[in-house]
Amino acid sequence: MVATIAARGNAVTAAHYYLHLESEPYYTEGNESSGLWLGKGAEALDLQGSVSKEQFAALLHGLHPQTQERLAVVGGKKRTHTAGHDLVFSAPKSVSVLWALTAGEDRSNILKGHQRAVAKALSCAEENHVICRRGKGGRIKENVAGMVAARFQHFSSRDLDPQLHTHCYIFNVAQRQDTTWGAILSKPLYQVQKQLGAQYRKALAEQLVQLGYEAEVKQETIQISGVSREAELSFSKRRLEILQAARLIQNRTASQMELIALKTRKRKRELPLPTLFQAWQARAKKLEIKVPAPRIRQDQALITEPTSPQRRFDRALKRLNALTAQGATQRPLSSTVKLLRAAMNKLGLVRKHRQQVLSNTPQRPVKVTQDQSITSYNL
């Protein structure tokens, strides 16, 4: 699933959950936290950069992370504070496979594209769907001025398959329009779960296209040209395990599938990312699975193609000089002039295309293919 929401009821349980969120291997050195603060509410509390365990714990209890001042009133019969909600954005398997089997800057760009899509969907939630109450009995409902969230980036499934997914922990504390603080309502978030997932997919597909991949949203997934369904299934052991467990149940519902997933869930193992990358690429090599390079890299290779119009232009000019030196008749000279003009026009297209690629302009590059080459004249 692309977007899921889970309540983390009390602060004690949620505090243990923080250890899980924070344990994932990350692209940092040393003991730097993998969590980052998000939301206008976090900015209002002067929370920036990495998430600390102490800050996380204070907000779970509805307290100001610096002053320990209570931000949300404790209610209910047990007088406890609901800690928050875990909103998870999981990349479609095609994207995770593409990310896992690329390298260097391309891999980094795919991850950044995923994170930008998450940020866009989360910003939509903050502006439109995070609701708080105020007034006598909490009768007045209004959009918050700012929510407080912590983002944790994870990279693999419980079966250690590539699975880009981001946990966005939304605390049950938000700033109201009048700058006071209070708890949020959970129901509006659950009501727009599918909408947020769709917005994330749309934004992610747009990011991939900007990076130079052919990507298109198809229902609840993203199809990427060059990433086959076989490749996706080869890195989906967890999904196949759930389907195998559910094979005897007819007319399965979403809640039944979720229960099966919980019953078959294994304790997640942790391995360093370099080790996982090596294992994923070794599996891909064994199964002869390949993924596409971004279009801009393909176009750069096209510019230096040895059968380019530049070479045909040089050959036409050489032929023209030879005909002139031999005192050729008007007819072959005319044919060569026509060819020369056609080659010059083609060369102009290539130069224009080269400028577009080198300047990284977003417009679609001019394609020069073998089918478009001038072949009616026998050079």
VOTI-64400 format. One record per residue (C-alpha): residue number from 1; residue in three letters; y, x, z. Coordinates in nm, 4 decimals. Layout:
BEGIN
- NUM:Ala:Y:X:Z .
...
# end
This chain:
BEGIN
- 1:Met:0.0000:0.0000:0.0000 .
- 2:Val:0.3485:0.1202:-0.0802 .
- 3:Ala:0.5424:-0.0205:0.2157 .
- 4:Thr:0.3901:-0.1181:0.5502 .
- 5:Ile:0.5420:-0.2149:0.8836 .
- 6:Ala:0.3785:-0.1748:1.2234 .
- 7:Ala:0.5268:-0.2613:1.5627 .
- 8:Arg:0.5080:0.0071:1.8303 .
- 9:Gly:0.5320:-0.2181:2.1342 .
- 10:Asn:0.6079:-0.0219:2.4468 .
- 11:Ala:0.7769:0.3107:2.4944 .
- 12:Val:0.4719:0.4839:2.6464 .
- 13:Thr:0.2494:0.4043:2.3475 .
- 14:Ala:0.5238:0.4964:2.1035 .
- 15:Ala:0.5819:0.8286:2.2791 .
- 16:His:0.2202:0.9259:2.2099 .
- 17:Tyr:0.2687:0.8140:1.8493 .
- 18:Tyr:0.5536:1.0636:1.8172 .
- 19:Leu:0.3006:1.3451:1.8596 .
- 20:His:0.1127:1.2118:1.5558 .
- 21:Leu:0.4300:1.1777:1.3498 .
- 22:Glu:0.5466:1.5259:1.4377 .
- 23:Ser:0.2135:1.7028:1.3856 .
- 24:Glu:0.2042:1.6984:1.0041 .
- 25:Pro:0.2389:2.0397:0.8319 .
- 26:Tyr:0.5859:2.0739:0.6838 .
- 27:Tyr:0.7785:2.2971:0.4433 .
- 28:Thr:0.9466:2.4847:0.7280 .
- 29:Glu:0.8823:2.7970:0.9239 .
- 30:Gly:0.8142:2.8248:1.2956 .
- 31:Asn:0.8272:2.5206:1.5221 .
- 32:Glu:1.1047:2.3271:1.3498 .
- 33:Ser:1.0546:1.9510:1.3768 .
- 34:Ser:0.9487:1.7616:1.0661 .
- 35:Gly:1.1554:1.4617:1.1766 .
- 36:Leu:1.5097:1.3953:1.0533 .
- 37:Trp:1.7642:1.1377:1.1713 .
- 38:Leu:1.8729:0.8569:0.9381 .
- 39:Gly:2.1063:0.5585:0.9624 .
- 40:Lys:2.4675:0.4880:1.0461 .
- 41:Gly:2.3645:0.4133:1.4038 .
- 42:Ala:2.2255:0.7648:1.4362 .
- 43:Glu:2.5584:0.9006:1.3116 .
- 44:Ala:2.7427:0.6910:1.5731 .
- 45:Leu:2.5243:0.8521:1.8427 .
- 46:Asp:2.5995:1.1963:1.6959 .
- 47:Leu:2.2351:1.2478:1.6043 .
- 48:Gln:2.2043:1.4895:1.3144 .
- 49:Gly:1.9323:1.7062:1.1658 .
- 50:Ser:1.5967:1.7466:1.3413 .
- 51:Val:1.4503:1.4957:1.5862 .
- 52:Ser:1.3672:1.6271:1.9324 .
- 53:Lys:1.1003:1.4794:2.1578 .
- 54:Glu:1.3590:1.4097:2.4301 .
- 55:Gln:1.5930:1.2212:2.1959 .
- 56:Phe:1.3019:1.0211:2.0539 .
- 57:Ala:1.1762:0.9289:2.4024 .
- 58:Ala:1.5197:0.8150:2.5250 .
- 59:Leu:1.5696:0.5795:2.2309 .
- 60:Leu:1.2188:0.4382:2.2736 .
- 61:His:1.3388:0.3137:2.6149 .
- 62:Gly:1.6641:0.1814:2.4666 .
- 63:Leu:1.8726:0.4597:2.6229 .
- 64:His:2.1514:0.6758:2.4845 .
- 65:Pro:1.9881:1.0122:2.4003 .
- 66:Gln:2.2750:1.2138:2.5542 .
- 67:Thr:2.4142:1.0041:2.8418 .
- 68:Gln:2.1012:0.7983:2.9254 .
- 69:Glu:2.3232:0.4881:2.9216 .
- 70:Arg:2.1295:0.1683:2.8476 .
- 71:Leu:2.2006:0.0514:2.4920 .
- 72:Ala:1.9737:-0.2554:2.4768 .
- 73:Val:1.9239:-0.5146:2.7474 .
- 74:Val:1.5695:-0.5353:2.8861 .
- 75:Gly:1.4275:-0.8847:2.8499 .
- 76:Gly:1.1100:-1.0882:2.8695 .
- 77:Lys:0.8881:-1.1720:3.1655 .
- 78:Lys:0.7728:-0.8133:3.2073 .
- 79:Arg:1.1264:-0.6804:3.1719 .
- 80:Thr:1.0213:-0.4183:2.9195 .
- 81:His:1.1874:-0.2876:2.6073 .
- 82:Thr:1.0087:-0.3074:2.2710 .
- 83:Ala:1.0262:0.0453:2.1334 .
- 84:Gly:1.0606:-0.0078:1.7572 .
- 85:His:0.8863:-0.0411:1.4231 .
- 86:Asp:0.7172:0.2099:1.1934 .
- 87:Leu:0.8090:0.1447:0.8287 .
- 88:Val:0.5924:0.3548:0.5957 .
- 89:Phe:0.6674:0.4241:0.2288 .
- 90:Ser:0.3601:0.5599:0.0498 .
- 91:Ala:0.3824:0.6999:-0.3027 .
- 92:Pro:0.1458:0.5517:-0.5640 .
- 93:Lys:-0.1564:0.7743:-0.6152 .
- 94:Ser:-0.0377:0.8819:-0.9609 .
- 95:Val:0.2738:1.0344:-0.8046 .
- 96:Ser:0.0803:1.2053:-0.5256 .
- 97:Val:-0.1644:1.3571:-0.7764 .
- 98:Leu:0.1213:1.4773:-0.9968 .
- 99:Trp:0.2935:1.6333:-0.6931 .
- 100:Ala:-0.0256:1.8012:-0.5670 .
- 101:Leu:-0.1244:1.9574:-0.9004 .
- 102:Thr:0.2171:2.0917:-1.0013 .
- 103:Ala:0.3785:2.3966:-0.8429 .
- 104:Gly:0.7058:2.5590:-0.7547 .
- 105:Glu:1.0292:2.3806:-0.8425 .
- 106:Asp:0.8537:2.0901:-1.0160 .
- 107:Arg:0.6578:2.0059:-0.7005 .
- 108:Ser:0.9691:2.0349:-0.4866 .
- 109:Asn:1.1632:1.8063:-0.7220 .
- 110:Ile:0.8937:1.5371:-0.7069 .
- 111:Leu:0.9025:1.5442:-0.3261 .
- 112:Lys:1.2821:1.5185:-0.3274 .
- 113:Gly:1.2616:1.2273:-0.5702 .
- 114:His:1.0230:1.0474:-0.3334 .
- 115:Gln:1.2553:1.1101:-0.0384 .
- 116:Arg:1.5608:0.9865:-0.2309 .
- 117:Ala:1.3730:0.6664:-0.3184 .
- 118:Val:1.2814:0.6205:0.0487 .
- 119:Ala:1.6439:0.6741:0.1522 .
- 120:Lys:1.7611:0.4150:-0.1010 .
- 121:Ala:1.5144:0.1500:0.0202 .
- 122:Leu:1.5972:0.2266:0.3828 .
- 123:Ser:1.9697:0.1990:0.3115 .
- 124:Cys:1.9040:-0.1456:0.1607 .
- 125:Ala:1.7195:-0.2462:0.4779 .
- 126:Glu:2.0068:-0.1260:0.6954 .
- 127:Glu:2.2740:-0.3083:0.4977 .
- 128:Asn:2.0922:-0.6370:0.4443 .
- 129:His:1.7863:-0.6881:0.6644 .
- 130:Val:1.8359:-0.5221:1.0038 .
- 131:Ile:1.9707:-0.8082:1.2161 .
- 132:Cys:2.0918:-0.8097:1.5756 .
- 133:Arg:2.1990:-1.0847:1.8151 .
- 134:Arg:2.4944:-1.1216:2.0455 .
- 135:Gly:2.6804:-1.3880:2.2383 .
- 136:Lys:2.5471:-1.6235:2.5030 .
- 137:Gly:2.1701:-1.6452:2.4763 .
- 138:Gly:2.1829:-1.4264:2.1687 .
- 139:Arg:2.2734:-1.7239:1.9521 .
- 140:Ile:2.4893:-1.5280:1.7090 .
- 141:Lys:2.2927:-1.3328:1.4478 .
- 142:Glu:2.4593:-1.0704:1.2346 .
- 143:Asn:2.3876:-0.7685:1.0212 .
- 144:Val:2.4073:-0.4483:1.2183 .
- 145:Ala:2.6840:-0.1950:1.1665 .
- 146:Gly:2.4255:0.0813:1.1848 .
- 147:Met:2.0558:0.1270:1.2608 .
- 148:Val:1.8896:0.4275:1.4219 .
- 149:Ala:1.5866:0.5688:1.2393 .
- 150:Ala:1.3828:0.8884:1.2319 .
- 151:Arg:1.2071:1.0027:0.9142 .
- 152:Phe:0.8792:1.1971:0.9247 .
- 153:Gln:0.7325:1.3338:0.6002 .
- 154:His:0.3522:1.3461:0.5626 .
- 155:Phe:0.1482:1.4784:0.2706 .
- 156:Ser:-0.2211:1.3857:0.2933 .
- 157:Ser:-0.4580:1.1005:0.3713 .
- 158:Arg:-0.7111:1.0993:0.6543 .
- 159:Asp:-0.9681:1.2253:0.4041 .
- 160:Leu:-0.7313:1.5083:0.3107 .
- 161:Asp:-0.6543:1.3755:-0.0350 .
- 162:Pro:-0.2967:1.4184:-0.1616 .
- 163:Gln:-0.0915:1.1246:-0.0327 .
- 164:Leu:0.2857:1.1562:-0.0116 .
- 165:His:0.4084:0.9115:0.2511 .
- 166:Thr:0.7084:0.8869:0.4797 .
- 167:His:0.7159:0.7268:0.8237 .
- 168:Cys:1.0566:0.5753:0.8980 .
- 169:Tyr:1.0615:0.4866:1.2654 .
- 170:Ile:1.3271:0.2190:1.3203 .
- 171:Phe:1.4252:0.2043:1.6869 .
- 172:Asn:1.4851:-0.1279:1.8567 .
- 173:Val:1.8477:-0.0266:1.9123 .
- 174:Ala:2.1390:-0.0786:1.6740 .
- 175:Gln:2.5167:-0.0814:1.6721 .
- 176:Arg:2.6766:-0.4233:1.6258 .
- 177:Gln:2.9827:-0.4967:1.4141 .
- 178:Asp:3.2022:-0.4930:1.7275 .
- 179:Thr:3.0699:-0.1388:1.8100 .
- 180:Thr:2.8594:-0.2620:2.1049 .
- 181:Trp:2.4850:-0.1955:2.1084 .
- 182:Gly:2.1794:-0.4187:2.1283 .
- 183:Ala:1.8218:-0.4803:2.0157 .
- 184:Ile:1.7246:-0.5895:1.6640 .
- 185:Leu:1.5134:-0.8778:1.5347 .
- 186:Ser:1.1740:-0.7818:1.3941 .
- 187:Lys:1.1024:-1.0884:1.1790 .
- 188:Pro:1.3597:-1.0154:0.9039 .
- 189:Leu:1.1989:-0.6745:0.8427 .
- 190:Tyr:0.8517:-0.8229:0.7995 .
- 191:Gln:0.9890:-1.0870:0.5648 .
- 192:Val:1.1240:-0.8265:0.3207 .
- 193:Gln:0.8343:-0.5808:0.3388 .
- 194:Lys:0.7295:-0.6395:-0.0243 .
- 195:Gln:1.0899:-0.6393:-0.1424 .
- 196:Leu:1.1538:-0.2987:0.0143 .
- 197:Gly:0.8328:-0.1661:-0.1403 .
- 198:Ala:0.9401:-0.2881:-0.4845 .
- 199:Gln:1.2828:-0.1293:-0.4454 .
- 200:Tyr:1.1221:0.1999:-0.3423 .
- 201:Arg:0.8917:0.1974:-0.6483 .
- 202:Lys:1.1789:0.1218:-0.8833 .
- 203:Ala:1.3913:0.4024:-0.7379 .
- 204:Leu:1.0982:0.6463:-0.7462 .
- 205:Ala:1.0210:0.5698:-1.1120 .
- 206:Glu:1.3879:0.6288:-1.1958 .
- 207:Gln:1.3764:0.9634:-1.0165 .
- 208:Leu:1.0670:1.0695:-1.2115 .
- 209:Val:1.2274:0.9758:-1.5436 .
- 210:Gln:1.5340:1.1820:-1.4533 .
- 211:Leu:1.3039:1.4759:-1.3819 .
- 212:Gly:1.1582:1.4470:-1.7336 .
- 213:Tyr:0.8364:1.2481:-1.6806 .
- 214:Glu:0.7393:0.9282:-1.8621 .
- 215:Ala:0.7015:0.6857:-1.5703 .
- 216:Glu:0.6983:0.3080:-1.5542 .
- 217:Val:0.6510:0.0557:-1.2720 .
- 218:Lys:0.3406:-0.1584:-1.3269 .
- 219:Gln:0.2964:-0.4299:-1.0626 .
- 220:Glu:0.2538:-0.2391:-0.7343 .
- 221:Thr:0.2057:0.1068:-0.8798 .
- 222:Ile:0.3686:0.3569:-1.1144 .
- 223:Gln:0.2038:0.4669:-1.4370 .
- 224:Ile:0.2803:0.8240:-1.5413 .
- 225:Ser:0.1987:0.9361:-1.8932 .
- 226:Gly:-0.0550:1.2186:-1.8663 .
- 227:Val:-0.1946:1.1184:-1.5249 .
- 228:Ser:-0.5198:0.9320:-1.5929 .
- 229:Arg:-0.6847:0.6637:-1.3835 .
- 230:Glu:-0.9822:0.8997:-1.3459 .
- 231:Ala:-0.7527:1.1586:-1.1893 .
- 232:Glu:-0.6222:0.9012:-0.9412 .
- 233:Leu:-0.9740:0.7929:-0.8404 .
- 234:Ser:-1.0868:1.1534:-0.8014 .
- 235:Phe:-0.8286:1.1944:-0.5244 .
- 236:Ser:-0.8777:0.8531:-0.3594 .
- 237:Lys:-1.1755:0.9021:-0.1270 .
- 238:Arg:-1.0178:0.6896:0.1472 .
- 239:Arg:-0.9561:0.3954:-0.0885 .
- 240:Leu:-1.3122:0.4111:-0.2209 .
- 241:Glu:-1.4459:0.4203:0.1366 .
- 242:Ile:-1.2588:0.0988:0.2254 .
- 243:Leu:-1.3764:-0.0782:-0.0923 .
- 244:Gln:-1.7349:0.0289:-0.0223 .
- 245:Ala:-1.7145:-0.1161:0.3295 .
- 246:Ala:-1.5701:-0.4421:0.1946 .
- 247:Arg:-1.8131:-0.4907:-0.0943 .
- 248:Leu:-2.0161:-0.7639:0.0816 .
- 249:Ile:-1.7128:-0.9788:0.1676 .
- 250:Gln:-1.6222:-1.2363:-0.0944 .
- 251:Asn:-1.2677:-1.3674:-0.1420 .
- 252:Arg:-1.1250:-1.0911:0.0715 .
- 253:Thr:-0.7806:-1.1462:0.2204 .
- 254:Ala:-0.5139:-0.8859:0.2922 .
- 255:Ser:-0.5676:-0.9212:0.6672 .
- 256:Gln:-0.9442:-0.8663:0.6258 .
- 257:Met:-0.8841:-0.5520:0.4209 .
- 258:Glu:-0.6426:-0.4249:0.6859 .
- 259:Leu:-0.9055:-0.4838:0.9563 .
- 260:Ile:-1.1681:-0.2980:0.7508 .
- 261:Ala:-0.9247:-0.0096:0.7067 .
- 262:Leu:-0.8731:0.0084:1.0833 .
- 263:Lys:-1.2470:-0.0032:1.1581 .
- 264:Thr:-1.3279:0.2751:0.9100 .
- 265:Arg:-1.0333:0.4945:1.0061 .
- 266:Lys:-1.1219:0.8504:1.1003 .
- 267:Arg:-0.9319:1.0880:1.3217 .
- 268:Lys:-0.6928:1.2744:1.0965 .
- 269:Arg:-0.7601:1.6441:1.0543 .
- 270:Glu:-0.4760:1.8877:1.0103 .
- 271:Leu:-0.4899:2.1736:0.7605 .
- 272:Pro:-0.2080:2.4005:0.6401 .
- 273:Leu:-0.0487:2.2792:0.3179 .
- 274:Pro:-0.1271:2.6007:0.1235 .
- 275:Thr:-0.4962:2.5454:0.2053 .
- 276:Leu:-0.4767:2.1851:0.0865 .
- 277:Phe:-0.3005:2.2828:-0.2359 .
- 278:Gln:-0.5723:2.5366:-0.3125 .
- 279:Ala:-0.8463:2.2806:-0.2476 .
- 280:Trp:-0.6783:2.0122:-0.4598 .
- 281:Gln:-0.6202:2.2477:-0.7520 .
- 282:Ala:-0.9767:2.3813:-0.7312 .
- 283:Arg:-1.1104:2.0242:-0.7450 .
- 284:Ala:-0.8856:1.9452:-1.0426 .
- 285:Lys:-1.0065:2.2555:-1.2260 .
- 286:Lys:-1.3700:2.1652:-1.1625 .
- 287:Leu:-1.3171:1.8100:-1.2922 .
- 288:Glu:-1.0964:1.9324:-1.5800 .
- 289:Ile:-0.8013:1.7250:-1.4575 .
- 290:Lys:-0.4579:1.8185:-1.5864 .
- 291:Val:-0.1129:1.6722:-1.5236 .
- 292:Pro:0.1907:1.6784:-1.7543 .
- 293:Ala:0.4854:1.9134:-1.7350 .
- 294:Pro:0.8323:1.7549:-1.7231 .
- 295:Arg:0.9759:1.6764:-2.0657 .
- 296:Ile:1.2604:1.9258:-2.0334 .
- 297:Arg:1.0041:2.2087:-2.0108 .
- 298:Gln:0.8257:2.0796:-2.3191 .
- 299:Asp:1.1588:2.0619:-2.5039 .
- 300:Gln:1.2483:2.4190:-2.4072 .
- 301:Ala:0.9188:2.5314:-2.5594 .
- 302:Leu:1.0046:2.3322:-2.8713 .
- 303:Ile:1.3280:2.5280:-2.9184 .
- 304:Thr:1.1369:2.8545:-2.9552 .
- 305:Glu:0.8580:2.7049:-3.1688 .
- 306:Pro:0.7789:2.9666:-3.4386 .
- 307:Thr:0.7708:2.6977:-3.7121 .
- 308:Ser:1.1222:2.5805:-3.6224 .
- 309:Pro:1.3870:2.4801:-3.8825 .
- 310:Gln:1.5618:2.8145:-3.8118 .
- 311:Arg:1.2663:2.9925:-3.9690 .
- 312:Arg:1.2543:2.7532:-4.2655 .
- 313:Phe:1.6281:2.8076:-4.3133 .
- 314:Asp:1.5786:3.1849:-4.3296 .
- 315:Arg:1.2982:3.1465:-4.5812 .
- 316:Ala:1.5097:2.9174:-4.8005 .
- 317:Leu:1.7967:3.1671:-4.7984 .
- 318:Lys:1.5587:3.4473:-4.8944 .
- 319:Arg:1.4220:3.2366:-5.1795 .
- 320:Leu:1.7741:3.1600:-5.3030 .
- 321:Asn:1.8651:3.5307:-5.3108 .
- 322:Ala:1.5476:3.6065:-5.5042 .
- 323:Leu:1.6164:3.3391:-5.7635 .
- 324:Thr:1.9745:3.4570:-5.8112 .
- 325:Ala:1.8656:3.8168:-5.8552 .
- 326:Gln:1.6086:3.7166:-6.1176 .
- 327:Gly:1.8596:3.5059:-6.3181 .
- 328:Ala:1.6594:3.1880:-6.2569 .
- 329:Thr:1.7235:2.8697:-6.4539 .
- 330:Gln:1.9482:2.5951:-6.3172 .
- 331:Arg:1.6578:2.3624:-6.2298 .
- 332:Pro:1.4773:2.5752:-5.9654 .
- 333:Leu:1.8153:2.6935:-5.8304 .
- 334:Ser:1.9221:2.3308:-5.7844 .
- 335:Ser:1.5994:2.2537:-5.6016 .
- 336:Thr:1.6495:2.5474:-5.3718 .
- 337:Val:2.0108:2.4453:-5.2975 .
- 338:Lys:1.8876:2.0988:-5.2006 .
- 339:Leu:1.6289:2.2540:-4.9744 .
- 340:Leu:1.8895:2.4843:-4.8249 .
- 341:Arg:2.1152:2.1898:-4.7417 .
- 342:Ala:1.8266:1.9990:-4.5825 .
- 343:Ala:1.7303:2.3012:-4.3745 .
- 344:Met:2.0921:2.3496:-4.2625 .
- 345:Asn:2.1111:1.9862:-4.1519 .
- 346:Lys:1.7877:2.0262:-3.9585 .
- 347:Leu:1.9185:2.3467:-3.8013 .
- 348:Gly:2.2263:2.1573:-3.6828 .
- 349:Leu:2.0046:1.9061:-3.5046 .
- 350:Val:1.8140:2.1839:-3.3322 .
- 351:Arg:2.1357:2.3508:-3.2141 .
- 352:Lys:2.2605:2.0192:-3.0771 .
- 353:His:1.9245:1.9635:-2.9059 .
- 354:Arg:1.9307:2.3141:-2.7536 .
- 355:Gln:2.2731:2.2512:-2.6007 .
- 356:Gln:2.1509:1.9250:-2.4445 .
- 357:Val:1.8463:2.0887:-2.2852 .
- 358:Leu:2.0285:2.3933:-2.1535 .
- 359:Ser:2.3058:2.1826:-2.0006 .
- 360:Asn:2.0498:1.9422:-1.8428 .
- 361:Thr:2.2280:1.6379:-1.9825 .
- 362:Pro:2.0570:1.3076:-1.8931 .
- 363:Gln:2.0651:1.1719:-2.2483 .
- 364:Arg:1.7417:1.1634:-2.4462 .
- 365:Pro:1.6966:1.4922:-2.6368 .
- 366:Val:1.6724:1.4993:-3.0137 .
- 367:Lys:1.3092:1.5465:-3.1107 .
- 368:Val:1.2137:1.7807:-3.3930 .
- 369:Thr:0.8510:1.7305:-3.4883 .
- 370:Gln:0.6315:1.8637:-3.7622 .
- 371:Asp:0.6275:1.5180:-3.9261 .
- 372:Gln:1.0065:1.5367:-3.9697 .
- 373:Ser:1.0005:1.8788:-4.1354 .
- 374:Ile:1.0986:1.9237:-4.5014 .
- 375:Thr:0.7692:1.9662:-4.6840 .
- 376:Ser:0.8439:1.8181:-5.0332 .
- 377:Tyr:0.9616:2.1552:-5.1591 .
- 378:Asn:0.7018:2.4216:-5.2008 .
- 379:Leu:0.8460:2.7269:-5.0262 .
# end
